[in-house]
Amino acid sequence: MKQTILVVEDDKMIRELVTIYLKRSGYEVVEAGDGEIAKEVFLTEHPCLIILDLMLPKVSGEEFCQWVREQERNEVSIIMLSAKARTEDKIKGLKMGADDYIIKPFEPEELVAHVEAVLRRTGQYCQKITYDGLTIKPRKGEVLLYDQSLKLTKHEFNLLYYFMENPNVVISREDLMDQLYPYADKIVLDRTIDAHIKKLRKKIEKDPASPKRIQTVRGMGYKFDT
């Protein structure tokens, strides 16, 4: 699972340079050139960390930071970028909700090192898999459907996690039984798996009778379709 980073920077050259170095380090990167676009990207992409320039058009970095901290289920980390080098400015940024504060100009390798350090402390809480509005956070045991929390049983959660880890792959009932009941005597019937999937579909599908996410592959098993 790659972690997603949102780079909010109005200077296109800096934004592209930071993006290149982050992608080389294995991160997914989304970008925004001003505070208003950053809000839209934040709500749709659910980043794990934000690299935030403070001098932004439309919505300032400080305002954006405060807005982010007001959002529900807010686990995102924030690294502020600023030319303001005074101690008072750093303290203000950290008190505002930043996890780190880096002074411009900076070396891209140094920024990546700061990103890695912050995510070592906080990244496990926002690891997630998202497909078409459905998000699972395995370490938190949380599932969201278009930002609305879903209540799943243990078996439903494990089933969905296995599907979302293996998208567009046909998975047999036998494999699903091994995932749900690894130590059980394999007298577990196929219809037990079917029953779990039927209940799961009711929670994640718009029309459980005509499912779009979890497809039945006749004679073979099931497939999570993206």
Residue, then its C-alpha position, 0 to 999 in steps of 0.5 A: m500500500k503506497q502512502t499518498i502525499l499532497v503537495v500544496e505549493d504555488d511555485k510550479m517548479i518547486r512543486e514538480l521538483v518535490t513531486i519527482y523526489l517523492k515519487r522516486s521514494g515510492y510515494e503516491v503524489v497529488e498536487a495543488g497550486d492554491g488553497e482552494i484546490a488543495k481543499e478539493v484534493f484533500l477531500t477526494e484523495h485522503p492524503c496521509l501527509i501534506i507538504l504545505d507552503l504557507m504563502l498561497p493564493k486564495v487560501s493561505g497555508e495557515e488557513f488551510c492548515q486550520w481547516v484541515r485540523e477541523q475535519e473529522r477523522n483527521e489523521v493527516s500529518i502536515i509539514m510546513l514550508s516557509a521562508k520565515a526562519r524566525t523561531e517565533d514563526k516556527i513555534k506558531g506553525l507547530k502550534m497551529g497543527a504542523d508536525d514539522y517545519i522546514i525553511k526555504p530554500f531546502e534540499p529535496e533529499e532533506l525534505v524526503a528525509h523529514v517526510e520519512a521521519v514523520l510517517r514513521r511516527t504517524g503513517q501507520y494510522c492512515q494506511k488505506i486502500t481506496y476504490d471508487g469511494l470505498t476505503i479500508k484502513p486495515r490498521k484502524g479497523e475502519v471502513l468508509l463508504y463515501d466518507q461515511s463509516l460502515k459497521l462490519t463484522k470481523h469476517e466481513f472486514n477480513l473478507l473485504y480487506y482480502f478482496m481490496e488487496n487483490p482487485n480484479v483477481v478471481i478468488s475461489r471459495e477455498d481461498l476465501m475460507d482459508q482467509l476467514y477460517p485458517y485454523a478451522d476444520k474445512i467442513v465450512l460450507d461454501r454457502t457460509i462464504d456466500a452468506h458473508i458476501k451477501k451481507l457484505r454486499k448489502k453494506i457496500e453495494k448500491d444494489p446488492a441484487s446487481p452488485k458492481r464491486i463484488q462479482t460472482v464468477r460462475g464456477m470459479g468464485y468471486k472477484f472484487d471489480t474496480 
